[in-house]
Amino acid sequence: MEEEEIDAAEMIEEAESLEQKVYKQKVETLWKRKLELETSRSNKRQRGKETDRQESNSEESTSDSESDSDENFAVDWRAQHL
């Protein structure tokens, strides 16, 4: 009777040990996935910031050139009527 109890306890312990290993593997997989997602999100944010900077720089240069051309046009318009 005692041997059966010992064998049953050993089998339960083995099953629990295997279950714990599976859970540990799942946790490690989830940690890796979390790190990958955080890395990809931060990379996307950095790319977005760089794109925003480039767009704002191009808008500034475009608006500068547009205002210059507007000023030139306005000066040319005035000159034509004199």
C-alpha positions as CSV (number, residue, x, y, z in Angstrom):
1,M,0.0,0.0,0.0
2,E,2.8,2.4,0.9
3,E,4.6,1.6,-2.3
4,E,1.5,2.5,-4.3
5,E,1.2,5.8,-2.5
6,I,4.9,6.5,-3.1
7,D,4.5,5.6,-6.8
8,A,1.4,7.7,-7.2
9,A,3.2,10.7,-5.4
10,E,6.2,10.3,-7.8
11,M,3.9,10.2,-10.8
12,I,2.1,13.3,-9.7
13,E,5.4,15.0,-9.0
14,E,6.7,14.1,-12.5
15,A,3.5,15.4,-14.1
16,E,3.6,18.6,-12.1
17,S,7.3,19.0,-13.0
18,L,6.5,18.6,-16.8
19,E,3.6,21.0,-16.4
20,Q,5.9,23.6,-14.8
21,K,8.4,23.2,-17.6
22,V,5.7,23.8,-20.2
23,Y,4.6,26.9,-18.3
24,K,8.1,28.2,-18.1
25,Q,8.6,27.8,-21.8
26,K,5.4,29.7,-22.4
27,V,6.5,32.5,-20.2
28,E,9.9,32.7,-21.9
29,T,8.1,32.8,-25.3
30,L,5.8,35.5,-24.2
31,W,8.7,37.6,-22.7
32,K,10.5,37.3,-26.0
33,R,7.4,38.3,-28.0
34,K,6.9,41.3,-25.7
35,L,10.5,42.5,-26.2
36,E,10.1,42.1,-29.9
37,L,6.9,44.1,-30.0
38,E,8.4,46.8,-27.8
39,T,11.4,47.0,-30.1
40,S,9.3,47.2,-33.2
41,R,7.0,49.8,-31.7
42,S,9.9,52.0,-30.7
43,N,11.4,51.6,-34.1
44,K,8.1,52.7,-35.7
45,R,7.9,55.7,-33.4
46,Q,11.4,56.7,-34.3
47,R,10.6,56.3,-38.0
48,G,7.5,58.3,-37.5
49,K,9.3,61.1,-35.7
50,E,12.0,61.2,-38.5
51,T,9.3,61.3,-41.1
52,D,7.5,64.1,-39.3
53,R,10.7,66.0,-39.1
54,Q,11.4,65.5,-42.8
55,E,7.9,66.6,-43.7
56,S,8.0,69.7,-41.5
57,N,11.4,70.6,-43.0
58,S,10.1,70.1,-46.5
59,E,7.0,72.1,-45.6
60,E,9.1,74.9,-44.3
61,S,11.3,75.0,-47.3
62,T,8.2,74.7,-49.6
63,S,6.4,77.5,-47.8
64,D,9.5,79.7,-47.9
65,S,9.9,79.2,-51.7
66,E,6.1,79.7,-52.1
67,S,6.3,83.0,-50.2
68,D,9.3,84.0,-52.3
69,S,7.5,83.2,-55.5
70,D,4.4,85.0,-54.2
71,E,6.5,88.1,-53.4
72,N,8.1,87.9,-56.8
73,F,4.8,87.6,-58.4
74,A,3.4,90.5,-56.4
75,V,6.4,92.7,-57.3
76,D,6.1,91.7,-61.0
77,W,2.4,92.4,-60.9
78,R,3.0,95.9,-59.6
79,A,5.8,96.5,-62.1
80,Q,3.6,95.6,-65.0
81,H,1.0,98.3,-64.3
82,L,3.5,101.1,-63.9
